[in-house]
Structure formats: structure tokens, C-alpha cells
Amino acid sequence: MSSTRTPGIRIDRNGGLIIDKEHRGIPIYVCLGGTDQERAEQRLASWQRRRVAKKSLYFSPKARSRALRG
């Protein structure tokens, strides 16, 4: 398996791209198939942004206080 310029994106033996990364303790594994490098990087970045936004929602002090108030 060869790698690409972005850590966490690699090429499988058929030439397809795979995202195989651990981001903040959460494993990510997505087979992208025959897509280009830029699109794979965009997909990885969008997944990371969504994950960070979701975590910040769960762990922000305002969100916790709203959840406790019901």
C-alpha cells in the first residue's frame, strides 16, 4: 500500500484511495474508490470539522448547562 501527500490517506492495490486515520482518538476508515487526491483531502477535512463541532457541542459549558436544565 502506497501513501499519498496527506497523512491518513493511502492508495489500495487497485489504485483507489482509502482514508485510514485516527483523529482525536476516533478511528476513521473510509474506502473512497477511484477519486482524486483533492477530493479525498476535502472529505477527510470535512469529517474532521464535523467531528470537532459535534464534540464541542457536547462538551461546551453552555451546552452542558442547557442539557441539565432540561
C-alpha positions in Angstrom: 0.0 0.0 0.0 1.5 3.3 -1.0 0.9 6.6 0.7 -0.1 10.0 -0.6 1.0 13.5 0.4 -1.6 13.6 3.1 -1.2 11.5 6.3 -4.2 9.3 6.7 -4.9 8.9 3.0 -3.4 5.9 1.2 -3.8 4.0 -2.1 -5.0 0.5 -2.2 -3.7 -2.2 -4.6 -6.4 -1.3 -7.2 -5.5 2.4 -7.2 -8.4 3.6 -5.1 -8.0 5.9 -2.2 -8.6 5.0 1.4 -8.9 7.3 4.4 -7.3 5.4 7.3 -6.7 7.7 10.2 -7.3 8.2 13.9 -8.5 11.7 14.7 -8.6 12.7 18.4 -8.9 9.1 19.4 -11.6 8.3 17.0 -10.7 5.8 14.1 -11.7 6.8 10.6 -11.7 4.2 7.8 -13.5 5.1 4.5 -12.9 3.4 1.1 -13.3 6.2 -1.4 -12.5 4.2 -4.5 -11.4 5.9 -7.7 -11.5 9.5 -6.7 -8.7 12.1 -6.9 -6.4 13.3 -4.1 -8.0 16.7 -3.7 -11.5 15.2 -3.2 -10.1 12.7 -0.6 -8.5 15.6 1.3 -11.7 17.6 1.3 -13.7 14.6 2.6 -11.2 14.0 5.4 -11.2 17.7 6.3 -15.0 17.9 6.4 -15.2 14.8 8.5 -12.7 16.2 11.0 -14.6 19.6 11.1 -17.9 17.8 11.7 -16.4 15.7 14.5 -14.8 18.7 16.2 -18.1 20.6 16.0 -20.0 17.7 17.4 -17.6 17.2 20.3 -17.5 21.0 21.1 -21.3 20.9 21.3 -21.3 18.0 23.7 -18.5 19.4 25.9 -19.1 23.1 25.9 -20.2 24.6 29.2 -23.3 26.3 27.7 -24.4 23.0 26.1 -24.0 21.1 29.4 -25.9 23.7 31.4 -28.8 23.7 28.8 -28.9 19.9 29.0 -29.0 19.9 32.8 -31.8 22.4 32.9 -33.8 20.2 30.6 
